[in-house]
Amino acid sequence: MSRFRCQVRHDGAVSRTLPDFVTHYYVQGRPPFLNLSELTQTEWDATRNVLEEERATGSSSRVFGHRYLDLRRATEAKLRDLFVVAGGNPERDAPHYFVLGSSKWFQGLSHDMLQVVIPLDALPDSATSMTIPDSMTSMGLGGDFGIPVEPEPHHGRVFRRSQFAEAVETFGIPEDRPGNYAGYQHRTFELYAEVQVWSDAVLGYRR
């Protein structure tokens, strides 16, 4: 486990330059900014069957276990609470998700992935947060769901947009590069910084 993490963060493949944009990836044929947390249990069961069929046919590498939604909602609740403590003013219970800059790894999760790119300075400071890496890893709740957790100094921290530059300078972010998807759900990994926008103001952007 530690050998994998060293390959990701500690072999020099870390950037301390703050990108000036964020990217939201979504699957072709579906609208952007869908959020699984907004589904009812019945809707989630049906959606998960579709997602698992896509993985079985090879069109997607994403894994959604039976308890994924429970972990996602618990993560979002903790994330939101920490954002409020940091002075944020979230307008939603669950955020819209982006990566800071771009992510070849995320883009490769599904075939024909599309994207929405938004300038970083267009995002409201009061409703924009960041975790390094993704919030599932950073919030550290995976141990309760059978997912390995290896705490790092930058985990458990939620940064407002006005703090992004300092956070990247202090902790660095993984450089943008593709990865191996086989069994990724069983590994602790750090592949991108995640940006959360707690407002629907971003819904008007398309690119």
Summary of the structure (lengths in Angstrom):
residues: 207
radius of gyration: 16.2
end to end distance: 37.9
largest distance: 45.3
contacts: 610
relative contact order: 0.24
helix: 41%
strand: 17%
